[in-house]
C-alpha cells in the first residue's frame, strides 16, 4: 500500500463542491486532509491518499478532471 501526498488548489467556483468526498467514494483510496485553508474565493488542501499506487494515480486524474489543480508534495512516502 502506498501513501502519497498532494497539494490541491481549488478555483473559486469549485470551493462549494464536496470534491474530496467524491474522490474517496469514486476510487478505492482513503483520503486524509493534512492541512487546509478554504475561503470564499480561494482554497487549498494538503491531502494524503492511501491505497494501491495505480488507484491513487486514477484518483489524481479524477481530481484534475473535476477542475482542481494537483501537485505532488516532496517526500511522498511509499510503504
ZATI-434439 format. One record per residue (C-alpha): residue number from 1; residue in one letter; chain; x, y, z. Coordinates in pm, 1 decimal. Example, Ala and Ser with C-alpha at 12.3 -4.5 7.8 and 13.67 -1.06 7.14 Angstrom:
<pts>
{1,'a','A',{1230.0,-450.0,780.0}}
{2,'s','A',{1367.0,-106.0,714.0}}
</pts>
This chain:
<pts>
{1,'x','A',{0.0,0.0,0.0}}
{2,'x','A',{122.1,347.3,-87.1}}
{3,'x','A',{75.1,678.5,88.5}}
{4,'x','A',{118.5,979.4,-135.6}}
{5,'x','A',{62.6,1345.8,-50.4}}
{6,'x','A',{-60.8,1616.1,-283.1}}
{7,'x','A',{-123.4,1989.8,-270.9}}
{8,'x','A',{-465.8,2064.7,-418.3}}
{9,'x','A',{-580.3,2412.8,-522.1}}
{10,'x','A',{-945.1,2489.1,-582.0}}
{11,'x','A',{-1070.8,2755.9,-823.7}}
{12,'x','A',{-1337.7,2978.0,-670.2}}
{13,'x','A',{-1626.4,2804.5,-849.7}}
{14,'x','A',{-1517.4,2462.0,-715.9}}
{15,'x','A',{-1493.9,2556.6,-346.1}}
{16,'x','A',{-1857.9,2466.2,-258.7}}
{17,'x','A',{-1831.1,2118.7,-416.5}}
{18,'x','A',{-1750.9,1812.2,-197.4}}
{19,'x','A',{-1469.5,1703.1,-430.1}}
{20,'x','A',{-1252.6,1518.9,-174.6}}
{21,'x','A',{-1558.1,1327.3,-51.7}}
{22,'x','A',{-1647.4,1233.9,-409.3}}
{23,'x','A',{-1295.3,1108.7,-486.8}}
{24,'x','A',{-1297.1,890.3,-175.5}}
{25,'x','A',{-1617.1,725.1,-298.9}}
{26,'x','A',{-1535.4,705.5,-669.8}}
{27,'x','A',{-1192.6,545.6,-628.1}}
{28,'x','A',{-1051.2,283.1,-394.5}}
{29,'x','A',{-842.2,530.3,-192.3}}
{30,'x','A',{-852.2,664.8,161.1}}
{31,'x','A',{-823.6,1043.6,182.4}}
{32,'x','A',{-674.3,1221.9,480.4}}
{33,'x','A',{-666.7,1602.3,487.9}}
{34,'x','A',{-337.6,1711.4,648.1}}
{35,'x','A',{-370.7,2089.4,614.2}}
{36,'x','A',{-621.4,2319.6,451.5}}
{37,'x','A',{-723.6,2679.7,405.5}}
{38,'x','A',{-1062.0,2729.7,242.7}}
{39,'x','A',{-1215.5,3075.1,199.3}}
{40,'x','A',{-1494.5,3221.0,-13.3}}
{41,'x','A',{-1276.9,3291.6,-316.3}}
{42,'x','A',{-975.8,3062.8,-276.5}}
{43,'x','A',{-885.5,2731.9,-125.6}}
{44,'x','A',{-610.7,2473.2,-94.0}}
{45,'x','A',{-553.8,2141.9,83.5}}
{46,'x','A',{-265.2,1909.6,150.7}}
{47,'x','A',{-416.5,1562.5,122.9}}
{48,'x','A',{-266.5,1219.1,179.0}}
{49,'x','A',{-403.5,935.6,-34.4}}
{50,'x','A',{-360.0,575.3,80.9}}
{51,'x','A',{-411.2,277.9,-145.9}}
{52,'x','A',{-260.7,99.4,-441.3}}
{53,'x','A',{-37.7,333.2,-644.1}}
{54,'x','A',{-235.9,278.1,-964.6}}
{55,'x','A',{-562.9,363.8,-789.8}}
{56,'x','A',{-411.1,679.4,-637.5}}
{57,'x','A',{-299.1,782.8,-985.8}}
{58,'x','A',{-655.4,729.0,-1114.5}}
{59,'x','A',{-791.0,939.7,-825.8}}
{60,'x','A',{-547.5,1223.0,-905.6}}
{61,'x','A',{-657.9,1218.0,-1268.8}}
{62,'x','A',{-1018.1,1226.7,-1145.3}}
{63,'x','A',{-939.9,1536.0,-939.4}}
{64,'x','A',{-790.7,1707.7,-1242.5}}
{65,'x','A',{-1096.3,1620.0,-1449.3}}
{66,'x','A',{-1311.1,1784.9,-1180.6}}
{67,'x','A',{-1120.2,2109.5,-1241.7}}
{68,'x','A',{-879.9,2134.2,-947.1}}
{69,'x','A',{-502.7,2179.3,-964.5}}
{70,'x','A',{-297.3,1895.7,-816.4}}
{71,'x','A',{75.9,1895.1,-741.8}}
{72,'x','A',{274.6,1623.2,-564.4}}
{73,'x','A',{432.3,1715.6,-233.3}}
{74,'x','A',{802.0,1636.8,-198.0}}
{75,'x','A',{891.7,1346.4,32.0}}
{76,'x','A',{595.4,1129.0,-62.6}}
{77,'x','A',{603.4,805.1,135.6}}
{78,'x','A',{568.2,463.4,-23.3}}
{79,'x','A',{525.3,166.1,210.6}}
</pts>
